[in-house]
Amino acid sequence: MPNENEKLLKIEKDILDAMKKLNASKEASSKTVKDIAAKANRPKTLVANTLDRLTKRKVLERKVVGKSAHYFIPS
């Protein structure tokens, strides 16, 4: 999770909340952009860009399974 100096945008909080509701807290239970976008009720492009930003900031981790990218919240 980000340290106290890093503020999360509202969309970033919404995405993280959706991932928590989907129980995407382990690599084995990682979720796709489509899964997360459906749960957050947001467009896939917006979710994909937000996931990319959170991954670069090390808030999330990304793994590739076949042709799909899966995301999870590292412990």
ZANU-522065 format. One record per residue: x, y, z of N, C-alpha, C in turn. Coordinates in nm, 3 decimals, decimal comma, always signed. Atoms other than C-alpha are relative to their C-alpha. Example, Ala and Ser with C-alpha at 12.3 -4.5 7.8 and 13.67 -1.06 7.14 Angstrom:
// residues 2
> n_xx; n_yy; n_zz; ca_xx; ca_yy; ca_zz; c_xx; c_yy; c_zz
> +0,089; -0,119; +0,000; +1,230; -0,450; +0,780; +0,090; +0,120; +0,000
> -0,082; -0,119; -0,006; +1,367; -0,106; +0,714; -0,077; +0,109; +0,073
END
This chain:
// residues 75
> n_xx; n_yy; n_zz; ca_xx; ca_yy; ca_zz; c_xx; c_yy; c_zz
> +0,084; -0,118; +0,000; +0,000; +0,000; +0,000; +0,088; +0,124; +0,000
> -0,081; -0,121; +0,004; +0,115; +0,356; -0,054; +0,027; +0,052; +0,140
> -0,028; -0,056; -0,131; +0,284; +0,532; +0,231; -0,084; +0,124; +0,022
> +0,087; -0,112; -0,034; +0,122; +0,828; +0,406; +0,025; +0,124; -0,085
> -0,028; -0,115; +0,086; +0,290; +1,076; +0,168; -0,063; -0,013; -0,138
> +0,060; +0,023; +0,130; +0,124; +0,920; -0,135; -0,152; -0,005; +0,014
> +0,146; -0,005; -0,004; -0,240; +1,017; -0,174; -0,056; -0,081; -0,116
> +0,068; +0,075; +0,105; -0,472; +0,792; -0,371; -0,112; +0,086; -0,057
> +0,112; -0,066; +0,065; -0,712; +0,940; -0,623; -0,127; -0,079; +0,029
> +0,126; +0,068; -0,027; -1,081; +0,857; -0,585; -0,014; -0,125; -0,086
> +0,012; +0,117; +0,086; -1,072; +0,623; -0,885; +0,093; -0,111; +0,047
> -0,093; +0,100; -0,051; -0,768; +0,446; -0,739; -0,058; -0,069; +0,124
> +0,066; +0,059; -0,119; -0,955; +0,395; -0,410; -0,114; -0,091; -0,042
> +0,113; +0,081; +0,049; -1,260; +0,269; -0,600; +0,048; -0,134; -0,057
> -0,055; +0,122; +0,060; -1,048; +0,018; -0,793; +0,051; -0,094; +0,109
> -0,050; +0,083; -0,110; -0,875; -0,105; -0,476; -0,114; -0,061; +0,080
> +0,117; +0,053; -0,071; -1,213; -0,141; -0,302; -0,064; -0,114; -0,079
> +0,058; +0,105; +0,084; -1,347; -0,343; -0,596; +0,086; -0,126; +0,006
> -0,090; +0,116; -0,007; -1,040; -0,567; -0,586; -0,011; -0,071; +0,135
> +0,017; +0,061; -0,133; -1,083; -0,623; -0,211; -0,131; -0,079; +0,004
> +0,128; +0,071; +0,004; -1,448; -0,718; -0,271; +0,009; -0,128; -0,083
> -0,021; +0,119; +0,084; -1,331; -0,963; -0,539; +0,100; -0,096; +0,063
> -0,098; +0,082; -0,072; -1,079; -1,104; -0,288; +0,127; -0,023; -0,083
> -0,121; +0,009; +0,083; -0,786; -1,032; -0,522; +0,122; +0,039; +0,082
> -0,109; -0,035; -0,092; -0,535; -1,030; -0,239; +0,117; -0,097; -0,009
> -0,108; +0,098; +0,019; -0,320; -1,323; -0,354; +0,019; -0,023; -0,149
> -0,028; +0,028; +0,141; -0,155; -1,419; -0,679; -0,096; -0,105; -0,056
> +0,089; +0,108; +0,045; -0,374; -1,730; -0,698; -0,143; +0,049; -0,026
> +0,135; -0,052; +0,019; -0,691; -1,518; -0,680; +0,001; +0,134; -0,075
> -0,011; -0,124; +0,075; -0,578; -1,239; -0,914; -0,115; +0,013; -0,100
> +0,114; -0,028; +0,088; -0,837; -1,074; -1,141; +0,042; +0,075; -0,124
> -0,027; -0,069; +0,126; -0,848; -0,942; -1,496; -0,061; +0,140; +0,003
> +0,057; -0,135; +0,013; -0,928; -0,587; -1,604; -0,152; -0,009; -0,014
> +0,145; +0,017; +0,022; -1,270; -0,710; -1,719; -0,073; -0,029; +0,131
> +0,060; +0,032; -0,130; -1,347; -0,860; -1,375; -0,009; +0,124; +0,089
> -0,009; -0,116; -0,088; -1,237; -0,547; -1,191; -0,092; +0,112; -0,049
> +0,085; -0,104; +0,057; -1,417; -0,309; -1,429; -0,148; -0,030; +0,026
> +0,139; +0,038; -0,025; -1,742; -0,502; -1,389; -0,038; +0,025; +0,146
> +0,029; -0,018; -0,143; -1,721; -0,497; -1,009; -0,002; +0,149; +0,037
> -0,009; -0,143; -0,031; -1,624; -0,126; -0,998; -0,103; +0,082; -0,079
> +0,096; -0,068; +0,085; -1,886; -0,039; -1,261; +0,063; +0,122; -0,069
> -0,076; -0,103; +0,069; -1,629; +0,164; -1,456; +0,043; -0,053; -0,137
> -0,047; +0,045; +0,132; -1,511; +0,156; -1,820; +0,133; -0,075; +0,008
> -0,123; +0,081; -0,003; -1,239; -0,100; -1,895; +0,126; +0,083; -0,025
> -0,117; -0,082; +0,031; -1,004; +0,163; -2,039; +0,044; +0,079; +0,123
> -0,031; -0,076; -0,121; -1,024; +0,376; -1,724; +0,062; -0,092; +0,105
> -0,052; +0,098; -0,097; -0,967; +0,068; -1,506; +0,140; -0,045; -0,040
> -0,132; +0,045; +0,047; -0,674; -0,050; -1,721; +0,106; +0,106; +0,027
> -0,095; -0,108; -0,025; -0,504; +0,290; -1,699; +0,029; +0,017; +0,148
> -0,017; -0,012; -0,145; -0,560; +0,307; -1,324; +0,082; -0,116; +0,055
> -0,077; +0,117; -0,043; -0,427; -0,047; -1,273; +0,147; +0,015; -0,039
> -0,137; -0,023; +0,045; -0,118; +0,044; -1,476; +0,071; +0,099; +0,093
> -0,056; -0,101; -0,090; -0,060; +0,351; -1,259; +0,029; -0,059; +0,138
> -0,018; +0,061; -0,132; -0,106; +0,153; -0,936; +0,111; -0,105; -0,002
> -0,107; +0,100; +0,013; +0,127; -0,121; -1,063; +0,137; +0,069; -0,003
> -0,126; -0,075; +0,005; +0,401; +0,132; -1,144; +0,039; +0,056; +0,136
> -0,026; -0,051; -0,134; +0,365; +0,273; -0,792; +0,017; -0,112; +0,102
> -0,021; +0,119; -0,084; +0,398; -0,083; -0,652; -0,113; -0,022; +0,102
> +0,117; +0,024; -0,086; +0,050; -0,073; -0,492; -0,060; -0,136; -0,035
> +0,050; +0,128; +0,050; -0,054; -0,372; -0,706; +0,112; -0,076; -0,069
> -0,092; +0,080; +0,081; +0,126; -0,655; -0,877; -0,077; -0,055; -0,119
> +0,058; +0,048; +0,124; +0,063; -0,780; -1,229; +0,069; -0,129; -0,041
> -0,058; +0,123; +0,056; +0,111; -1,126; -1,375; -0,074; -0,029; -0,130
> +0,061; +0,035; +0,128; +0,045; -1,256; -1,724; -0,033; -0,148; +0,001
> +0,047; +0,137; +0,007; -0,159; -1,571; -1,763; -0,055; -0,020; -0,141
> +0,038; +0,014; +0,141; -0,180; -1,681; -2,125; +0,013; +0,135; -0,069
> -0,001; -0,131; +0,066; -0,276; -1,365; -2,311; -0,058; +0,110; +0,088
> +0,066; -0,096; -0,088; -0,440; -1,193; -2,013; +0,091; +0,047; +0,113
> -0,069; -0,054; -0,117; -0,295; -0,965; -1,749; -0,093; -0,015; +0,120
> +0,075; +0,016; -0,125; -0,409; -1,043; -1,394; +0,066; +0,087; +0,106
> -0,049; -0,093; -0,103; -0,377; -0,805; -1,099; -0,042; -0,049; +0,138
> +0,033; +0,035; -0,138; -0,368; -0,860; -0,724; +0,068; +0,098; +0,094
> -0,055; -0,087; -0,104; -0,296; -0,669; -0,404; +0,103; -0,083; +0,077
> -0,101; +0,079; -0,072; +0,036; -0,793; -0,261; -0,014; +0,019; +0,151
> +0,009; -0,012; -0,147; +0,055; -0,862; +0,111; +0,125; +0,061; +0,059
END
